[in-house]
Amino acid sequence: MTNTMSLHQYLGLMLLLTLALSLPLWTQAAEPLPSWADGPVKQSIIEFVQAVTDQNSKDFVKPAERIAVFDNDGTLWSEQPMYCQVLFALDEVQRMAPEHPEWKTEQPFKAVLENDHKALSESGVDGLLKIIGATHTGITTEAFMDNAKTWLSQARHPKTGKPYTEMIFQPMLEMLGYLHSQDFKTYIVSGGDTAFVRAFAEQVYGIPPERVIGTTFTTQFQFEEGEPSILRTPKLAHSNDGPGKPESIDAVIGRRPILAFGNSDGDLQMLQWTAAGPGKRLIGLVHHTDTKREWAYDRQSGIGRLDKALDEAKTRGWTIVDMAPDWRRIYPFDAVTPGQVQQESATLDRNERLSHHATLKAKEPVR
Amino acid sequence: MTNTMSLHQYLGLMLLLTLALSLPLWTQAAEPLPSWADGPVKQSIIEFVQAVTDQNSKDFVKPAERIAVFDNDGTLWSEQPMYCQVLFALDEVQRMAPEHPEWKTEQPFKAVLENDHKALSESGVDGLLKIIGATHTGITTEAFMDNAKTWLSQARHPKTGKPYTEMIFQPMLEMLGYLHSQDFKTYIVSGGDTAFVRAFAEQVYGIPPERVIGTTFTTQFQFEEGEPSILRTPKLAHSNDGPGKPESIDAVIGRRPILAFGNSDGDLQMLQWTAAGPGKRLIGLVHHTDTKREWAYDRQSGIGRLDKALDEAKTRGWTIVDMAPDWRRIYPFDAVTPGQVQQESATLDRNERLSHHATLKAKEPVR
C-alpha cells in the first residue's frame, strides 16, 4: 500500500475488506454448530432438525409442537465440584449470619460459618434442606431472585475463577440458538429451584422465565398495605428430579417434547417420556469425559451420576455426546481446540457473544 | 353480463370482483375489535395496546414482556347455568356407571344417576369433590383429555342447544386475536382443571397447552411394560382460584402480566397482582348485564359472583365491560345487534371463523 493509491484502488480495497469482514457471518449461517466436531453426533442433531422442519419431510412437525427440553446442571453448564445453587445457599448463610446470631451455635449453620466440612457433611440431606429453607424461603419471589442475581454477579468458580454464568457450554448455546432459529420452543427442566434458574436463564441462554421449569416451593399471595406480593414458604411443592421431570412437563407444557437432552440418571424419566412419543425424536446425553478442559465422571459420581441412563442410551441408540472429542470448545471463553480451527470471528468478544446468545429468537445460529 | 363480453371487459370485471372480495379483509386490519361497540371501553383496549407496542411511546413494553392473562369461565365463555366442567363431571358419572355398580347405592353418585337434585345439592362441596375425583383422576392425562374432547364434541348447552365450545365470546376472541397480532403472549388462568381447559383451548381460542394454567392434581410418572405414562392421582396439587391465580402466574410464567381480564371475585387477586406492577396496565372485568342474549348476574350469584372485585374496579378505575351495551355480538353464531352493522363478511361461515381464531399468531385481528 502506497500513499499514492488511486480512488479506484481505494474502492477496490474497501470492497475486498467488506467481503472479508462479512465472511464469518455468512459462514455462521451455513454452519449452525461450529463448536461441535464433525461426526455422527453433530450430524444426528442437524439431521433431526432438518427432518422435523422440512415441510416435505414425512417427519415434519408443526412449529407449535417443536418442544425441546434441556436439563441445566451438567447439560447446559458445569456442575462440578458442586451444584451452583448449593454454593449460593452456603454463601447466603454467610451473608445472612449477622441477622441470625443463633446460627453461631445451631447446626448445620454453625458448620457453614466455621467452614467445618466434616460437620456439614454429617448434617446430610436434612442439613442441606435446612440451609435451603433458610436461604431460599420466607421472602418474596422478587427478593429471592434479586439475591440470586447479586450473588451470580459476584461469585467466582473455585477452579476457573470465572463467574458461574460463563461456565456454560458453548456447543449447547449454539444448539439452543439453532433450535430457536428453527422455531423450536426450548425449555429448561432442572432439578434446581425454578426462580434460581430464572435469575440467569434469559440473559445467559435466551430462555425466558415461562420456559424454565424446576423445583418449586409453595407460595402464598399476600396483600399488605395495598401492596400484593408472593411469599415463598418452606413447604416443598414439587421436587423436579427423576420422575418429577416428566410430571412437570405434563403439568406445565401439556405437550410431549420431541427433543430432550440430559446428562444424569435424574434425567432418565424425562428422556424416556420424550422418546416414547410418536414420530421422530432426538434424545441426547452429555457424557462428561474431558478431564483437561472440564471434568470426567459418570457411574461413580455423587454429583450428576450417569449410570442407568448411560446403559439405556446405549441400548436404545440415543445420541451420546462424548465431550472430549465431540466438543471443539467447552466454554465461550475457551480457545477452539488446535487443528480444528474453522472460521472464527476473532473480533467478536465474549460479551458480544453472550448478548448474542440472549437474543430470544436469533434469526441466525448463535456462536 | 352478456355472452359477448370481451377479454378486456372480462378482466375488468375480475379486477372489480377481486377488489370487492378483498375489502372485508382490509376492513378487518383497520378495525381490530368489530364486535365491540365504539366507546370508552373499546377505546381503552386499543389505546393500551398502541401505547405498549409503539417503540416511541414512554409506555413501550418489549414483546417478551407482553404477558396477558384471562380467566376462562364467564370471561372467555359463558358459565351459566353451571360451570361446563361440572356438567362434564355429572355426564361422566352417567357414562361410567356400568363399570361402577356400587354407585347405585352410594352418594353422591346415586343422586347423579337418579337425577336427584335435592340429594346432590345436600352432598355439598364434599360430594362434588368425590364426583370430580371419580371422573377426573385415576387415569392418564392423555386418557382424561380424550374423555373431555369426546364429551365436548357431543354435549349441548341446555339453553341454546349449542356445543359449549361455541358459547365463547366473540368480542373476547377478537381481543385475543388482536393481542396475538401485536406479539402478546396470552394465557388462560382458570379455576378449572388445566387438562380440561387444554382439551379445547388451542382449537377454540388459539391458546396452546403451555399457556393454560388451571387447577391441578398431583400426577405420577409410571413405567409399565416399557411404556411411560402420567397418572392423575386424586390428590389436589394446586387450587387455582382467588390467591391461587397470582401464585400460579408467579410459578408458571415467572413474570408479572401487563394485562388481566376476569369476571368474578375469584379473579380479584390476579387483577390486583397485575395492577400493582410498574408501568402501564390494562385491568378489565366482564360484567354480565345482558338478560336477553346471555345472562345478567353479579353480587348475588352462586356462579361467578362479582361483588368485591366490582367495588375495587370502580374505586381504581379499571375497565368494566358492560356486556349489554359494549358488545355488539356475544357469540360467534349471533347476529350483530341491529343498527350497529359494520362491514361483515357474510360469506365467512362459523367454522371458518373458529378455525381462523385458532391460528396461533394471527397476523390480522381475528373476527
Interface residues (C-beta under 8 A of the other chain):
Chain A: A64 I67 T141 K185 T194 A195 R198 E202 P208 P209 E210 V212 T216 T219 Q220 F221 F223 E227 P228 I230 A237 H238 P243 G244 P246 E247 D250 A251 V252 I253 G254 R255 Q269 Q272 W273 A276 L360
Chain B: A64 I67 T141 K185 T194 A195 R198 E202 P208 P209 E210 V212 T216 T219 Q220 F221 F223 E227 P228 I230 A237 H238 P243 G244 P246 E247 D250 A251 V252 I253 G254 R255 Q269 Q272 W273 A276 L360
